[in-house]
Amino acid sequence: MRAGIRANRDVLRRMTEFLTAEAGIRQFLDIGTGLPTVDNTHEVAQRIAPESRVLYVDNDPLVMAHARALLTSSSEGFTDYIEADLRQPEAILAAARDRDRLNLSEPVALMLIAVLHFIPPGKGQAQAIVRQLVNELPAGSYVAATHFTVDFMPPEEKIRYQQLLDAGISDIWPRDEAAFSAPFGGLDLVDPGITLVNQWRRGAGADDIDPSRISVRGAVWRKP
Ligand SMILES: C[S@@+](CC[C@H](N)C(=O)[O-])C[C@H]1O[C@@H](n2cnc3c(N)ncnc32)[C@H](O)[C@@H]1O
């Protein structure tokens, strides 16, 4: 999975660069932040536009413990971190509005990078969460998302992965392309569409890696 994790992190940087430099976004709601590492969303955005505002959200207290690294904003910009659960979008939106952390009347990029696959399939839960968040964002906002898939794995690996899910050993739920994109109906897909993350606006000379070693799709949508 190492190649997939690295490619996912790289696409987070490329998507943030696109959103800041090309789409002109200056506010980011990054849900499922993860432990701080290099090129966190605010570092990438503020390199291009120092006034960028980033609100990080994660439900893991460990991330909170390391959040200081996420709070090193440029003096012109803003970063904050809240502990909250993606499954409670109204609490996240309330925290975003609180103390004007984000101005939800101006375009926002909602970052759902490697987090929606923690929401189990069925019952339309992922769709309801995304809809609730996107409904509160103004036209001209964007959503960047990546998601685990088993579609490129050989059949025996798929079976092994399903056994891990059935045994409760993994809580990362794969989706195919249709299920990944379903919550984003009504939004405009940004070029190049839904791709494996190592293929999304990749630079010239990027490695061609076996798709099964990546196993993460990504895309960016714009709210019309
Ligand atoms: C695989 S990491 C992704 C980190 C980062 N976005 C990246 O792509 O490098 C997933 C993160 O999502 C968080 N997460 C999982 N389920 C969540 C939920 N229901 N609400 C908020 N965060 C969640 C985990 O705690 C973890 O930090």
The ligand as a Gaussian input file, in Angstrom:
#p B3LYP/6-31G(d) Opt

LIG

0 1
 C       -5.802000       7.915000       5.745000
 S       -5.771000       9.334000       6.776000
 C       -5.739000      10.618000       5.535000
 C       -4.922000      11.801000       5.968000
 C       -4.779000      12.887000       4.894000
 N       -6.074000      13.423000       4.490000
 C       -4.037000      12.337000       3.707000
 O       -4.709000      11.992000       2.731000
 O       -2.810000      12.206000       3.762000
 C       -7.467000       9.403000       7.300000
 C       -7.739000      10.358000       8.440000
 O       -9.160000      10.467000       8.551000
 C       -9.513000      10.448000       9.915000
 N      -10.896000       9.966000      10.018000
 C      -11.363000       8.701000       9.839000
 N      -12.692000       8.656000      10.047000
 C      -13.072000       9.925000      10.351000
 C      -14.320000      10.512000      10.693000
 N      -15.433000       9.779000      10.744000
 N      -14.340000      11.838000      10.986000
 C      -13.201000      12.587000      10.943000
 N      -11.992000      12.082000      10.630000
 C      -11.922000      10.765000      10.345000
 C       -8.493000       9.511000      10.562000
 O       -8.384000       9.794000      11.955000
 C       -7.226000       9.855000       9.784000
 O       -6.494000      10.856000      10.436000

